[in-house]
Amino acid sequence: MLTIGLTGGIGSGKSTVSRLFEARGITVIDADIMARQVVAPGSPGLAAVVSAFGHHLLRPDGSLDRALLREQVFQNHQARHRLEHLLHPMIWDKMDQEILRAKPPYCILVVPLLLESGAQERVDRVLLVDCTEATQKARASHRDGVSAQQIQAILDTQASRTQRLAIADDVIDNEGPATDLEHQVDTLHQRYLALAGAG
């Protein structure tokens, strides 16, 4: 099974691109969804997070207060690494299980922090959804309703555009209109089918 690691910074358009691949019948496995599943109420992941970072992170219904956790670890480099060290192996175990269930000939793994977590070695090809930082900021602000300072803080923890471009096997330019995206995804879909021996 050919695995494509789809990545890009905040507001780059990863979700839009992954939906276009899904519309072509390709299995999409999203690391953010897996991350939510590994800290579901009653899970070993949630128990590990609470043990490491405190019971105050539990809501009355037993679920994780993700916003509070993010606030607690985001500005603290050590705490963020500790959280990643706890959860990343669990997330990848779940993703590996999903890859085994995926429908051939290839699957897309949406991993926002692919480069930052060193996970580019886990995929056959890296597909970068690329746009300018100004576009990222505008989209993230519009979509998430967060302040310019919060967006900048997120950008500061992510790999730079130059770093991402350096590891990318394929690049989707997401500066233009949606029709451009469709065309680029079509082209890559055909390339991946050929690489997987199904074209």
N, C-alpha and C positions, 0 to 999 in steps of 0.2 A: 504494500500500500504506500503510495507516494504521499508524503506529508508536507503541506505548505504552511509555514508559519507566517500568518498575517499580522503585521505590527504597524505602529505609527503612534505619534504623540496624541495628547488630548486634543479633541476637536478636529482630528485629521480626516475622519470619515470611515473608520474601520467598520462600524456597524452597518453603514450603508453598503459598503463593498461586500461585506460578508453576506448580506441579504441577497445581493445580486448573484453570488455563487450558489446560495441556497436555492434560488429560483431556477437554477440550471441543474438541480437534482444532486448537488454536492453536499455531503455531510459537513456541517460547520460545528466545531467544538470550541466553546468560548471559555477561556480561563476565568473570566469574571464570574460566570455562572457556576463553574466548578468551585471557585473560592467561596461563594455563598453556600453551596451545598456542604462543603467540609466543615462549616461552622454552624450547621443547622442545630436546633435544640436537641440535646441528648447525644450529640456526636462527640467522638474523641477529640476532634479539632477544637470544638467549643470549650471542652474541659481544659485542654492545653492552654488556650488563650486566657481563660479565666484564671487558671493557676499562675500563669506568667504575669498577667497585667491587672488582675483584680476583679472581685465579684461585682463591683459597681458598674461593670460593663454589661451586666445582665439586665434585661428589661423584666417587668413583672411577669410577662408571659413566658419567660425562660429563653427568649431569643437574644442574640447579640445586638447591642447598640453599636452598629457599625460606624455611625457618625462620631460617636464619642471615642471609639477606638482610634479612628482615623485622626481625630484631634489630638489624642494622647501620643500617638507614635509619629505623626507626620513631621513635626519639627525636631524630633529627637532621632538622630541618625542611628544611635545604638539600639534604641527600642524598635525602630523600623526593621533593622537587620535581624533582630531577635524574632520579630513576628514573621518575617520572610523565612527564616531558618525553620521555624515551627511549621508553617503552612505550605510552603512551596512543595516539599516532598509529597504531602497529602494531595495537593492539587494535581501534581503530575501523575500520581498513581491513578487518580480518577480519569485524567485525560487519556492515559495509556489504555485504560479499560474501554473508554469510548472509541479510541482508534481501532481496537480489536473488533468492535461492533459496527464500525463505519462501513458504508456501502462503497465498494471499489468504483472507479479506479483510483481516486485520490480524495483526500479530505483536507479541509482548511482548519487550522488551529489558530484562533484569535488570541494572541498573547501580547497585550499592550506593552509589557516590560520584558519583551523577548531578549533584547540586548542587555538591559540592565541586570537581568537575572542569569545571564550567561547561557540561556536556553537555546540559542541558535544552533547549538550542536545537536539538539534533540529533533530537529526537523531536516527534511531533505533540501528544501529551498526556503529562502526568506523573501516574502512579498511585502514591500513597504508601501503604505498609503501615505503619499507625500503632499504637503502644501506648505505655504509660508507660515512663519510664526504669527504674523498679523492675522491671517485667515484662521489659524487655530484659536487665537484669543477671541476673535469675533464669534466664531461658532460655539465655543465653550461657554462664553458669556450668555449668548442667546439661548442655548439649550439648557444649561444648568442654573442660570440665574445667579452665578457666583461673581464675586468682585474681581476686579483686575489684579488685585494683590494676591488673592487666592489662586487665580490662574497662573500668575507668574511663579508663585511658590511651587505649584505642581510642575510647571515647565522646568524649573531649576533642579528638580529631583530626577527628571527624565533625561535620557541620552539626547544629545544635540541632533539636529537635522543632519549635519555632516557625518556624525558617527553612525547614524542609522543608514544613510545612503552608502556608506563604506561597506556595510555587511549585506546589503540587499542584492539578491539575485535578480529580482524583478521589481519594478517601480510603477505604481499607478499614480499619475499626476491628478490630484483632486483640487485643482484651482478652478477648473472650468465648469461648464454646465453638466447636468446629469447625463445627457446624451453621450458626452465624451466618456463618462464612466462606463456606460453600457458597452461601448465599443472596445474600451481597454479590457474590460472583464471578458468579453467574448474572445478577444485575441489570446489572452492568458489561458482561458478555459481550453481552447484548442491546443495551446502549447502543452498544458499539463496533461491533457488526454494523450497526446503524442508521447510525452516523457513517460507516462505510466503504461505505454504500450496499448492504449485503447483508442487511439486516434485513427 
